[in-house]
Amino acid sequence: MARRETRNSLKAIPEFCSEDDESKFWATHDSTAYVDWKTAVPRRFPNLKPSLRTISLRLPVSMIEDLKILANRRDVPYQSLLKVFLAERLERERVRA
């Protein structure tokens, strides 16, 4: 049986020089050694903006034209509409999984 970490035996979270360093750290370390999740309190961060990454995506011209027409009807940029469509589909896939 695995030994449970007690509050007193939690490791100290190191100081990070950048968000990238912190991201790399948490990608390779188990947070349960550093955080007592039983005492965690859910929080909302309404003003937190997600990190964005630009990608290059090749789409058929006809698909882009259809997106532009739909976006125009909704009075939104077509790239924004595409993000909405992707987000909706991703959510459906998460629910299915």
N, C-alpha and C positions, 0 to 999 in steps of 0.2 A: 504494500500500500504506500502511495506517495506521501511524503511528509508535507503537511500544509504549512505555509508561511504564516507566522503570526504578525500582528501589527509591529511588534518590536524588532522582528527579524527582516523587515522589508529593506531592500537596498535603496540607497539614495539615488535619485534621478540625477544624472550628470548635467552640467551646464553645457549648452551647445553654442557653437559660434554662428551657426546659420540654420535656417529651416531645413535645408538640404541635409546637413549633418544629422539633425534630429530625425528626419525621415529615414535615413539610412540606419540609424541606431535602432529605431522601433521595428524596422523590417527584419532585423536579425536578433531581437531580444524579446522575450516573453514578458508582457506587462505585468503579469500576476506576481512576479518577483519584486516589482517596484510599487504596485498600487494595490490597496485592499479594496477590491471592487464591491465587497459586501457593504461598505460604508459609503460608496459613491452616491452622489445625488445627481439626478438628471438635470441638465441645464439646456437652455435655448440660447442661441446666438443669432438673433434676427438680422443683425447688420453684417454678419460674416459673409464675405464674398468668396466664392469658390475659386481655386486656382484654375487658370485657363491655359490651354495649350493650342497653338495654331496647328492645324493639320491640312494636308493637301488631299482632296478627295475628288476622284474623277467620276463624274456622273454623265449619263447620256444627256445631250442637249434638250431632248424632249422632256426629260424628268425635271430639269432646271426650269424650263418654260412653264410646266405644270405647277411647280412650286411657286413661281413668281405670280402666276394667275391667282392661285389660292391665297397667297400672302397679300396680294393687292386687295382682294375681297375682304380680308380681315384687317387691312390697313396696318400691316406689320412688315418688317423686312423679311425677305425669303429665308435668309440664314437663321433668323430667330424662329421662324415657323419650322424649319428643318430640325432645330434643336428641340422644339416642343414635341414634334413627331418622334424623334429618337428617345426622348425622356419617357414618353408614354409607352412606347414599345419595350423599353428596358424595364419599366415597372411591371408590365404584364409578364415579361419573362421571369422576373424575380419572384413574382407570386406563383407562377407555374412550377418553379424549381423546388 
